[in-house]
Amino acid sequence: MPTYIISEAKPKLGALVKQASAGKTIYLLNGKDMVALVPAHPTHEVPSNLDVPSVNRRLAASERTPSAPWNRGDAARLAKQVLKTKPVE
């Protein structure tokens, strides 16, 4: 059961996600809170034209705001906004 504290996981997050996608459960600790990285099976189609640079800019901008660090649920709200965006044709 691989377990990492957040500061250990940040630099290797891409590799950890790849491991989780392959079926390995990865646990992340943040103080007393623990979450698991596990493969997800979306109930809807993920848009193929997802504007990744735009999402990355929004994430980077959030780190420079008075609300940083993120509060619980912020990432989920951002993901929902991105998935609701209508694809550009």
N, C-alpha and C positions, 0 to 999 in steps of 0.2 A: 504494500500500500504506500506508494510514493506520496510524501507529504512535504510541502514547501511553505515557508512563510512568504508573504507577499514580496518582500525585498529580494528574496532569493529567486522568486519566480519571474519577476519583471524582465530581466535580461534574457531569459530563455522561454518566454511565453509562446513564441511561434513553435518551438520544438515541443513544448508541452501540449499545445493544441493538436499538433500532428499526432502525438502519442494517443491523446484522448480520442481523436477521430478514428484511430486504428483499433479502438476498443478498450484501451487501458484507462482505468479511472485514476485521475490525479486529484489530490486533495490540496486545497490552498487554505492557509490560516491567516487571519487578520485579527490579532488579539485573541479574544474568545470565540470569534466567529469562524466557522469552517464551511467551505463550499466545495463542490466536486466539479471537475471538468469531465464531462461524459459526452459521448456522441449524441448529437441532437438529430431528430427526424422532424423537420418542419412540416406543419400541416398545410402549408401553402407553398407556392412556387417562389423561390428567391429570384428577384429580377436579374437577368443576365447583364444588364447595362447599369448595374449599381455604380454610382459615382464614388468610388473608393477615395480618390483624392479629396473630394468635398467632405466626406465623412471624417477623414483624417484631419483636415483643417479645422473642422468643428471640434473634434476631440482635443486638438492642440490648443485651440482658443479657450476651451473650457479650463485648461490648466492655468491660464493667466488671469482668470476672473476671481472676484472676491468669493465666489462660491466654491472654489477649489479647496480641498480635494472634493471629489464627487461624493454626493450623499447616496444612501441606499436607493436603488431604483433609477438613478439617472441614466445609466447605460441602457437599461431596458426601454426607457422612454425615448431615448435617441434612436435606438434600433427600430422601434415602432414607427417613428416619424419617417425614417428612411424607407421602410417597407411600404408605407402608405403613399409615398411620392409616386406620381404617375410616370411611367417610362416615357422618355422623349423618343419620338419616332422619326 
